[in-house]
């Protein structure tokens, strides 16, 4: 569970460090959103990549709206690793337009075995993505 807590803390920390938590009008963010084309909402897409940037990216399909991250262990939780998959379900910026599935494994005697994940973890990550997406959109309107 330490790794999951670290992921959530890293997601919120990354969001705060971007300078766009309160709008900010960052031109780089605007350009990045403008360059995204495909079936997924560009704000949710960019926000998903930003929020989960601590995890290694395996595959990103903007047309299908799927982002797959690989296993990652966080400092202080070497015997625990997590990975995530983000599904962008709508081309509109909506609260129900993103779903995050988080997977967790623990190392027991040198073998990685599946372990439970707090159900609130996915919801917290979805909320962080939505906040970031709304801020990206707001910075474009400034």
QUINOR-V315488 format. One record per residue. N is the residue number from 1. RES is the residue in three letters. PSI is psi as a letter, one per 30 degrees, with the letter a starting at -180 (NA if undefined). D_LAST is the distance of its C-alpha to the last C-alpha in Angstrom with 2 decimals. Layout:
# QUINOR-V315488
n = {N | N}
res = {RES | RES}
psi = {PSI | PSI}
d_last = {D_LAST | D_LAST}
This chain:
# QUINOR-V315488
n = {1 | 2 | 3 | 4 | 5 | 6 | 7 | 8 | 9 | 10 | 11 | 12 | 13 | 14 | 15 | 16 | 17 | 18 | 19 | 20 | 21 | 22 | 23 | 24 | 25 | 26 | 27 | 28 | 29 | 30 | 31 | 32 | 33 | 34 | 35 | 36 | 37 | 38 | 39 | 40 | 41 | 42 | 43 | 44 | 45 | 46 | 47 | 48 | 49 | 50 | 51 | 52 | 53 | 54 | 55 | 56 | 57 | 58 | 59 | 60 | 61 | 62 | 63 | 64 | 65 | 66 | 67 | 68 | 69 | 70 | 71 | 72 | 73 | 74 | 75 | 76 | 77 | 78 | 79 | 80 | 81 | 82 | 83 | 84 | 85 | 86 | 87 | 88 | 89 | 90 | 91 | 92 | 93 | 94 | 95 | 96 | 97 | 98 | 99 | 100 | 101 | 102 | 103 | 104 | 105 | 106 | 107 | 108 | 109 | 110 | 111 | 112 | 113 | 114 | 115 | 116 | 117 | 118 | 119 | 120 | 121 | 122 | 123 | 124 | 125 | 126 | 127 | 128 | 129 | 130 | 131 | 132 | 133 | 134 | 135 | 136 | 137 | 138 | 139 | 140 | 141 | 142}
res = {UNK | UNK | UNK | UNK | UNK | UNK | UNK | UNK | UNK | UNK | UNK | UNK | UNK | UNK | UNK | UNK | UNK | UNK | UNK | UNK | UNK | UNK | UNK | UNK | UNK | UNK | UNK | UNK | UNK | UNK | UNK | UNK | UNK | UNK | UNK | UNK | UNK | UNK | UNK | UNK | UNK | UNK | UNK | UNK | UNK | UNK | UNK | UNK | UNK | UNK | UNK | UNK | UNK | UNK | UNK | UNK | UNK | UNK | UNK | UNK | UNK | UNK | UNK | UNK | UNK | UNK | UNK | UNK | UNK | UNK | UNK | UNK | UNK | UNK | UNK | UNK | UNK | UNK | UNK | UNK | UNK | UNK | UNK | UNK | UNK | UNK | UNK | UNK | UNK | UNK | UNK | UNK | UNK | UNK | UNK | UNK | UNK | UNK | UNK | UNK | UNK | UNK | UNK | UNK | UNK | UNK | UNK | UNK | UNK | UNK | UNK | UNK | UNK | UNK | UNK | UNK | UNK | UNK | UNK | UNK | UNK | UNK | UNK | UNK | UNK | UNK | UNK | UNK | UNK | UNK | UNK | UNK | UNK | UNK | UNK | UNK | UNK | UNK | UNK | UNK | UNK | UNK}
psi = {f | e | e | e | e | e | e | e | e | e | e | e | e | e | e | e | f | f | g | g | e | h | c | f | h | j | e | e | e | e | e | e | e | f | f | k | l | a | f | l | k | e | e | e | e | e | e | e | e | e | e | g | f | f | k | k | k | e | k | k | j | f | e | f | h | k | k | k | l | l | k | k | k | l | k | f | h | f | g | k | l | l | l | l | k | k | j | j | f | l | f | l | j | l | e | g | g | k | k | k | k | k | k | k | l | k | j | j | h | g | k | k | k | k | l | l | k | k | f | f | e | e | e | e | e | e | e | e | e | e | e | e | e | e | e | e | e | e | f | e | f | NA}
d_last = {39.30 | 38.31 | 36.57 | 34.57 | 33.57 | 32.67 | 30.46 | 28.54 | 28.27 | 27.16 | 24.47 | 23.00 | 23.55 | 21.82 | 18.77 | 18.78 | 19.44 | 16.55 | 14.27 | 11.69 | 13.53 | 11.20 | 7.78 | 8.14 | 6.07 | 9.64 | 10.42 | 13.62 | 12.35 | 10.49 | 13.83 | 15.91 | 14.55 | 15.03 | 18.54 | 19.68 | 21.88 | 24.45 | 25.25 | 23.15 | 19.63 | 17.58 | 15.39 | 18.68 | 20.36 | 18.17 | 18.05 | 21.83 | 22.48 | 20.49 | 22.09 | 25.60 | 25.54 | 28.64 | 30.74 | 32.21 | 30.95 | 33.82 | 32.34 | 29.03 | 29.21 | 25.92 | 28.03 | 29.88 | 27.03 | 29.21 | 28.69 | 31.92 | 32.25 | 35.59 | 37.58 | 36.56 | 38.34 | 36.56 | 38.18 | 40.49 | 41.06 | 42.96 | 45.07 | 42.14 | 39.64 | 36.88 | 35.09 | 32.50 | 31.57 | 28.24 | 28.38 | 25.32 | 26.87 | 24.46 | 22.14 | 19.88 | 17.77 | 20.43 | 22.07 | 25.27 | 23.84 | 24.76 | 28.15 | 29.25 | 32.94 | 34.15 | 37.66 | 39.69 | 42.99 | 45.30 | 47.90 | 51.38 | 54.21 | 52.34 | 51.21 | 47.69 | 47.91 | 45.36 | 44.32 | 42.46 | 38.76 | 37.46 | 36.00 | 33.06 | 31.98 | 30.56 | 28.81 | 27.26 | 26.00 | 24.65 | 22.76 | 21.35 | 20.25 | 18.63 | 16.68 | 15.51 | 14.69 | 12.63 | 10.64 | 10.30 | 9.14 | 6.59 | 5.30 | 5.57 | 3.83 | 0.00}
